[in-house]
Amino acid sequence: MKITAQDEYGLRILVRIAKCKVQTGLSIPQLSEMEGLSRPNVSKLTRILRVEGLINSTKGHVGGYVLARPAADITVNDALKALGGRLFDEDFCANHVGVLKLCTNSIDCSIRSLWSMVQSSIDTLLDKVTLADLSNSEKEAMFTFQGFLEKNAN
C-alpha cells in the first residue's frame, strides 16, 4: 500500500486547520507557507476537501478555511476517502482484468479475499483515529494509537 502525496499533504492541511485557534481559519497563502507546499497545490487540496464537506471557506480578505465539523468528528478514513479513495474498492477487480474483458479469477479469488480483509482492517483502525487525535503531540498520538491496537488485539 502506498500513501500518495495528495493523501499526505491533504491530511497535513486538515491537521493544520484543526489546530488553528483563529475563527476565520487559515488562508491558502498561510497553509502554503506553514506546510511548505505550493499555493496551487494547497488550492487544489482545499478545493477537494471543501467539495467533500470536510472544510468550509470564509470569503473576504481575512477569510480562510475552517473545519466543517469538530476535529473529533472527522476521521482519518473520512479524509483519505475524500483525497484519494481506498486501497481496495468494489471496482478493483473490474479495473485490473488484464488483456481479457473479465478477470480469469472472478469466480474464486483468494487474492480478492486478502485485499478485502486488509481494507477492512485498515478501515477499522482509521475510523477510530480523528483529526483531534492527530492534533496532539507525536508522543500523545502514539500512546492513543497503541491503545487502539491493544483493544483490537483482545
Secondary structure, 3 states (H helix, E strand, C coil): CCCCHHHHHHHHHHHHHHHCCCCCCECHHHHHHHHCCCHHHHHHHHHHHHHCCCEEECCCCCCCEEECCCHHHCEHHHHHHHHCCCCCCCCHHHHCCCCCCCCCCCCCCHHHHHHHHHHHHHHHHHCCCEHHHHCCCHHHHHHHHHHHHHHHHC
